[in-house]
Amino acid sequence: MKNIRISGHGKLIVSVVFLLISAGLFAQTNFAGTWAYNESKSNFGESQFRFAATTMVVTQDAKVLSVESTMPGRDGGETKSTAKYNLDGTVSENPMFNTTRKSTVTWSADKASLTMAHTMTFDMNGETRTMNSSETWKLSEEGKVLLITNARTGPDGAETKTTVAYDKK
């Protein structure tokens, strides 16, 4: 068997190729962009919750996913909110209504989608209640459409799933 020797330049090339392949294998999907609600691609099924942000501006780096949402207001105006989610699996806390929503992000094995598990605790008529929900984000149509599938469990234990679609602007 013959030993193969790689010169200094050859070692550099092999190292660079290895790094590029490794980065591709472990790269997480980037959801950054400005997204506009697409009613025709969304599916609310039988859910009574039929509200969605009209626009989302998403920024993302290796550590944090930030989402600025614009929602239609009751008076015909708009309401903006911002949430930040840690992408390292640690709990994120964001204000929602009159409480705090705690969220934990996990990535799919192929890093193509992420799931946020949300928990909110609030008082209702003197009784403390906890609401759990999740949302899974994934891109489709070659990154031109963001699909967010929401799953909620109601007080009666029934689960509701909806999918909201957004087109990249």
KALIN-V372336 format. One record per backbone hydrogen bond with DSSP energy under -1.0 kcal/mol. CO is the residue of the C=O (numbers start at 1). NH is the residue of the N-H. If there is no record, write none. Layout:
BEGIN
co->CO nh->NH
co->CO nh->NH
END
This chain:
BEGIN
co->7 nh->11
co->8 nh->12
co->9 nh->13
co->10 nh->14
co->11 nh->15
co->12 nh->16
co->13 nh->17
co->14 nh->18
co->15 nh->19
co->16 nh->20
co->17 nh->21
co->18 nh->22
co->19 nh->23
co->20 nh->24
co->21 nh->25
co->22 nh->26
co->33 nh->58
co->34 nh->169
co->35 nh->56
co->36 nh->167
co->43 nh->163
co->44 nh->47
co->48 nh->50
co->54 nh->37
co->55 nh->70
co->56 nh->35
co->57 nh->68
co->58 nh->33
co->59 nh->66
co->63 nh->87
co->64 nh->61
co->65 nh->85
co->66 nh->59
co->67 nh->83
co->68 nh->57
co->69 nh->81
co->70 nh->54
co->70 nh->55
co->71 nh->79
co->73 nh->76
co->77 nh->73
co->79 nh->71
co->81 nh->69
co->83 nh->67
co->85 nh->65
co->92 nh->103
co->94 nh->101
co->96 nh->99
co->99 nh->96
co->101 nh->94
co->102 nh->119
co->103 nh->92
co->104 nh->117
co->106 nh->115
co->108 nh->111
co->111 nh->29
co->113 nh->108
co->114 nh->137
co->115 nh->106
co->116 nh->135
co->117 nh->104
co->118 nh->133
co->119 nh->102
co->120 nh->131
co->122 nh->129
co->124 nh->127
co->127 nh->124
co->129 nh->122
co->131 nh->120
co->132 nh->153
co->133 nh->118
co->134 nh->151
co->135 nh->116
co->136 nh->149
co->137 nh->114
co->138 nh->147
co->140 nh->145
co->141 nh->144
co->144 nh->168
co->145 nh->140
co->146 nh->166
co->147 nh->138
co->148 nh->164
co->149 nh->136
co->150 nh->162
co->151 nh->134
co->152 nh->160
co->154 nh->157
co->158 nh->154
co->160 nh->152
co->162 nh->150
co->163 nh->43
co->164 nh->148
co->165 nh->38
co->166 nh->146
co->167 nh->36
END
